[in-house]
Amino acid sequence: MNVAAFPADEETRLLDLYSYELIGTPPETDFNEIVELAAQICDCSTALITLLDRDRQFIKASKGFSEKQIGRTGELWNLEKWSQGVFVTADGQADKCIWQNELFQQHGMRSFAACALFSPEQQLLGFLCVMDSNVNHFDAAALKQLRMLANQVQQLFELRKSSALLKKNAEEIVELKTKNIGRVLQGREDDKMHIATTLHEDIAQRIASDILLIDLAIKNQDRAFSIAGEIRQNLKDILADIRTLTYSIIPYSLHIIPADDLVAEFADKISNEHGFDINVTIDKTDKKATPENALSAIRILEQWFKFLAEKKTIVAFNLSIETDTHFRLFLEFNSSRQEYLDLQMKLDDSMIADRVYSLNGTIEYSYQKSKNMLSVALPVIPKVTN
């Protein structure tokens, strides 16, 4: 049995494949659901998502197949076959070349259809396959939906790669903070924007998956009710994830939600997590703060609340938000003078101060017996219009 031909840039392809860090990883729900759906759409007993390694294929997800890997020998996996990205055979027995493949000879398959999975650099990563022990003349509608599912797999691959990058960046931030060189962090925002875009692609793909489920429900009335319940839960999860994105990265929603409302909602949310009693007021004017103001204010409040949580004696405070030439936060709370001085010292030596001053903002302190005040002002940069 001949080994499938290797392309001239095989080493480059393998480097691209290994950058996803997916080979040898445990099963994941997202991929498992895709092979389940692919098998149903194509009326097949078996479906696989494979990753094409040097001399084998690692099976990332499977339906109706117990092996953890298969070989890449034989004419079926000759990479020249996949130049168009898809290969279909209604009856493998009629093709002597591919009939010798282990899927047909050892696993009793007769029909086969697959879409190749590519990286953005057009390197072949693996395959989304469906197969069955009976002859199957795959119709055009089923193959179209199989291609859509393959696109979703590719997006999930990219999401996993971006998530690994995000984790790596987070670990680097912790290391930098430990070494007390937090001022190096200012350049991270562009990376977060890139990752935010990719995560939004994840949400789009999940919605696309729900659309496919709707199509399945229309075709399968007996399961329509249970599928509808699954779709409803999926959409609720998506909405929750969108809200979480608003607080963790730079999402597009920052450009449509007023900065003061976004900051106020975040303050309510995080104060509940810490058990604070907070009263938030917004002084509405015709001036509008920028999305960047909102993001900076959220980062500042996040760190400030952590400081207060460590003290454990300050559990109630007022937050006022105003916008004029500056985006202003006023935090009013009660504490002893020593607690106030400790907080001031900690704040001056923190990343909060670094962020405010790097944006040409100001921090002011006011201590009175009955009212302590922290004021942060960030300049509002007018939006340039042509």
C-alpha positions in Angstrom: 0.0 0.0 0.0 1.5 3.3 -1.0 2.0 6.2 1.3 0.0 9.3 0.2 2.1 11.8 -1.7 3.6 14.5 0.4 3.5 18.1 -0.9 6.8 20.0 -1.4 6.0 22.3 1.5 5.0 19.5 3.9 7.2 20.8 6.7 5.6 24.2 6.4 2.2 22.6 6.5 3.1 20.6 9.6 4.4 23.7 11.4 1.1 25.4 10.7 -0.9 22.4 11.9 1.2 22.1 15.1 0.6 25.8 15.9 -3.0 25.0 16.7 -1.9 22.6 19.5 -4.9 20.4 18.9 -3.3 17.0 18.2 -3.7 14.7 21.2 -6.2 16.9 23.0 -9.3 15.5 24.6 -12.8 15.6 23.0 -14.7 18.9 23.0 -18.4 19.5 22.9 -18.3 22.0 20.0 -16.6 19.5 17.7 -18.6 16.6 18.9 -21.9 18.4 18.1 -20.6 19.2 14.6 -19.9 15.5 13.7 -23.3 14.6 15.1 -25.0 17.2 12.9 -22.9 16.2 9.9 -24.0 12.6 10.2 -27.6 13.5 10.4 -27.6 15.9 7.5 -25.8 13.4 5.2 -27.8 10.4 6.5 -24.6 8.6 7.4 -23.7 6.4 10.4 -20.2 7.8 10.8 -18.6 11.2 10.9 -15.1 12.3 11.8 -13.0 15.5 12.2 -9.4 14.5 11.6 -6.0 16.3 11.8 -3.5 15.3 9.2 -0.2 14.6 10.9 3.0 13.4 9.3 2.1 9.7 9.1 -1.3 9.4 10.7 -4.6 11.2 11.2 -5.6 12.2 14.7 -9.3 12.0 15.3 -10.5 15.1 17.1 -14.2 14.2 17.1 -16.1 11.2 15.9 -19.7 9.8 15.6 -20.0 6.0 15.2 -16.2 5.4 15.2 -14.2 4.1 18.1 -10.6 4.5 16.9 -8.5 7.4 18.1 -6.4 7.7 14.9 -6.3 6.3 11.3 -3.4 6.1 8.8 -2.8 8.5 5.9 -1.8 5.8 3.5 -3.6 5.0 0.2 -4.9 6.9 -2.7 -7.8 8.3 -0.8 -5.5 10.7 1.1 -3.4 11.7 -1.9 -3.3 15.4 -1.3 -3.8 16.2 -5.0 -7.4 14.9 -4.7 -8.1 17.8 -2.3 -7.1 20.8 -4.4 -10.8 21.7 -4.7 -11.4 21.1 -1.0 -14.0 18.3 -1.3 -14.1 14.7 -2.4 -17.2 12.4 -2.7 -17.7 8.8 -3.7 -21.2 7.2 -3.6 -19.7 3.7 -3.8 -16.1 3.2 -2.9 -16.2 -0.4 -4.2 -16.5 1.0 -7.8 -13.1 2.8 -7.4 -10.3 0.3 -7.1 -7.8 2.9 -6.0 -9.6 4.2 -2.9 -11.3 0.8 -2.2 -8.0 -0.4 -0.8 -8.1 2.3 2.0 -8.5 1.0 5.6 -11.8 2.9 6.0 -13.4 0.6 3.4 -11.4 -2.6 4.0 -11.1 -2.6 7.8 -14.2 -0.6 8.9 -16.7 -1.7 6.3 -17.5 1.7 4.7 -19.0 1.9 1.2 -19.8 5.6 0.7 -17.7 8.6 1.6 -17.7 12.4 1.5 -15.3 14.9 3.0 -14.4 18.5 3.0 -10.8 19.6 3.6 -10.0 21.9 6.5 -7.6 24.7 5.7 -5.7 27.4 7.7 -6.0 31.0 6.6 -2.6 30.4 4.9 -4.3 27.7 2.9 -2.3 24.9 4.5 -4.3 21.6 4.8 -5.0 20.8 8.4 -7.4 17.8 8.2 -10.8 16.7 7.1 -14.5 16.7 8.0 -15.7 13.3 6.8 -19.0 11.5 6.6 -19.3 7.8 5.6 -21.6 4.8 5.7 -21.7 1.1 5.1 -24.3 1.6 2.3 -24.1 3.3 -1.0 -25.1 7.0 -0.6 -25.6 9.4 -3.5 -25.1 12.6 -1.5 -27.4 15.3 -2.7 -26.3 18.8 -3.4 -28.2 20.3 -0.3 -26.4 17.9 2.0 -23.0 18.6 0.5 -23.6 22.4 0.8 -24.4 22.1 4.5 -21.4 19.8 4.9 -19.2 22.6 3.5 -20.9 25.1 5.9 -20.0 22.8 8.8 -16.4 22.5 7.6 -16.2 26.3 7.6 -17.4 26.3 11.2 -14.7 23.8 12.1 -12.1 26.0 10.6 -13.5 29.0 12.6 -13.3 26.9 15.8 -9.7 26.0 15.0 -8.9 29.7 14.7 -10.8 30.4 18.0 -8.8 27.8 19.8 -5.6 29.3 18.5 -6.6 32.8 19.5 -7.7 31.6 23.0 -4.2 30.0 23.4 -2.7 33.4 22.5 -5.0 35.2 25.0 -3.9 32.7 27.7 -0.3 33.2 26.8 -0.7 37.0 27.0 -2.4 36.7 30.4 0.4 34.6 31.7 2.9 37.2 30.5 1.0 40.0 32.2 1.1 38.1 35.5 4.8 37.6 35.1 5.4 41.3 34.3 3.3 42.4 37.3 5.3 40.0 39.6 8.5 41.6 38.4 7.0 45.0 39.1 7.4 46.3 35.5 3.7 46.8 34.8 4.3 50.0 32.8 5.2 47.8 29.8 1.5 46.7 29.4 0.3 49.8 27.5 0.8 48.2 24.1 -1.5 45.2 24.7 -4.7 46.9 23.6 -4.3 46.2 19.8 -3.8 42.5 20.5 -7.0 42.5 22.5 -8.9 44.1 19.6 -7.7 41.3 17.3 -8.8 38.6 19.7 -12.1 40.3 20.3 -12.8 40.2 16.6 -12.1 36.4 16.5 -14.3 35.8 19.5 -17.1 37.5 17.7 -16.6 35.2 14.8 -17.2 32.4 17.4 -20.5 33.8 18.3 -21.4 34.1 14.6 -20.5 30.5 14.0 -22.7 29.4 17.0 -25.6 31.3 15.5 -24.9 29.6 12.1 -25.0 26.2 13.9 -28.4 27.1 15.4 -29.7 28.0 11.9 -28.6 24.5 10.8 -30.5 23.0 13.8 -33.6 24.9 12.7 -33.3 23.4 9.2 -33.0 20.0 10.9 -36.1 20.6 13.0 -38.1 21.5 9.9 -37.1 18.2 8.3 -37.6 16.1 11.4 -40.9 17.0 13.0 -40.6 14.3 15.6 -37.6 15.9 17.2 -38.7 19.5 16.5 -39.7 20.3 20.1 -36.4 19.0 21.7 -34.3 20.7 19.0 -36.2 24.0 19.7 -35.3 23.7 23.3 -31.7 23.2 22.5 -31.7 26.2 20.2 -33.3 28.4 22.9 -30.6 27.4 25.4 -27.9 28.1 22.8 -29.2 31.6 22.1 -29.4 32.3 25.9 -25.8 31.2 26.2 -24.8 33.4 23.3 -26.5 36.5 24.8 -24.7 35.8 28.1 -21.3 35.5 26.4 -21.9 38.8 24.5 -22.4 40.6 27.8 -19.3 39.0 29.3 -17.3 40.1 26.3 -18.3 43.7 27.0 -16.5 43.5 30.3 -13.4 41.5 29.4 -12.2 42.8 26.0 -12.8 45.5 23.5 -16.0 44.5 21.7 -17.9 46.3 19.0 -20.7 47.0 21.5 -18.5 49.7 23.1 -19.2 51.8 20.0 -23.0 51.7 20.4 -23.5 51.7 24.2 -22.9 55.2 25.9 -19.7 55.1 27.9 -21.3 56.3 31.1 -24.1 53.7 30.9 -21.5 50.9 30.2 -19.4 51.9 33.2 -22.4 52.2 35.5 -23.6 48.8 34.5 -20.1 47.3 35.0 -19.9 49.0 38.5 -23.2 47.4 39.5 -22.2 44.0 38.3 -18.7 43.9 39.9 -20.0 45.4 43.2 -22.5 42.6 43.5 -19.7 40.1 43.0 -17.7 41.7 45.9 -20.8 42.2 48.1 -20.5 46.0 48.0 -23.5 48.4 48.6 -23.0 50.9 45.7 -25.1 53.9 44.6 -24.4 55.0 41.0 -25.5 58.3 39.5 -24.9 59.7 36.0 -24.9 63.4 35.3 -26.2 63.3 31.7 -24.9 66.1 29.4 -24.7 66.7 25.6 -21.0 65.6 25.8 -20.2 62.0 24.9 -17.2 60.1 26.2 -15.4 57.7 23.9 -15.3 53.9 23.9 -11.6 54.2 25.0 -12.8 56.3 28.0 -15.2 53.5 28.9 -12.6 50.8 28.6 -10.1 52.7 30.7 -12.7 53.5 33.4 -13.7 49.9 33.6 -10.1 48.8 34.1 -9.6 51.4 36.8 -12.8 50.5 38.7 -12.0 46.8 38.4 -8.6 47.3 40.1 -10.1 49.8 42.6 -12.8 47.4 43.8 -10.1 44.8 44.3 -8.3 47.2 46.6 -11.5 47.8 48.6 -12.3 44.1 48.8 -8.9 43.5 50.4 -9.6 46.1 53.1 -12.9 44.4 54.0 -14.0 47.4 56.1 -15.2 49.6 53.3 -18.5 48.0 52.0 -20.6 51.0 50.8 -19.8 53.9 48.6 -21.2 56.3 46.0 -20.1 56.5 42.4 -20.9 59.6 40.2 -20.1 59.7 36.5 -19.9 63.0 34.6 -18.7 64.0 31.1 -17.6 67.4 30.0 -14.1 68.0 28.5 -13.1 65.0 30.6 -14.7 61.7 31.6 -14.9 61.9 35.4 -15.4 59.3 38.1 -16.1 60.4 41.7 -15.9 57.7 44.3 -17.2 58.7 47.8 -16.8 56.4 50.8 -16.2 56.4 54.5 -13.0 55.1 56.1 -10.5 55.9 58.8 -7.7 58.4 57.9 -5.1 55.6 58.0 -7.2 53.4 55.7 -7.6 56.2 53.3 -3.8 57.0 53.3 -3.1 53.3 52.8 -5.4 53.2 49.8 -3.9 56.4 48.4 -0.3 55.0 48.7 -1.4 51.7 47.1 -3.2 53.5 44.3 -0.2 55.8 43.5 2.0 52.7 43.1 -0.5 50.7 41.0 -1.3 50.1 37.4 -4.4 52.4 37.9 -2.1 55.4 38.2 0.0 54.2 35.3 -3.1 54.0 33.1 -4.5 57.4 34.1 -1.3 59.3 33.7 -0.4 57.6 30.4 -3.8 59.0 29.1 -3.0 62.5 30.3 -5.6 62.1 33.0 -5.5 63.2 36.7 -6.2 61.6 40.1 -7.2 63.8 43.0 -7.8 62.8 46.7 -9.9 64.5 49.3 -10.1 63.3 53.0 -12.8 64.7 55.3 -14.1 63.2 58.5 -17.5 62.3 57.1 -16.7 62.0 53.4 -13.6 60.7 51.6 -13.3 61.3 47.8 -11.3 59.8 45.0 -11.6 61.7 41.7 -10.4 60.4 38.3 -10.5 62.5 35.1 -9.7 61.2 31.7 -9.6 63.6 28.7 -12.3 63.1 26.1 -10.7 63.2 22.6 -13.3 64.5 20.1 -14.1 62.2 17.2 -12.7 63.5 14.0 -15.1 63.8 11.1 -14.3 64.4 7.5 
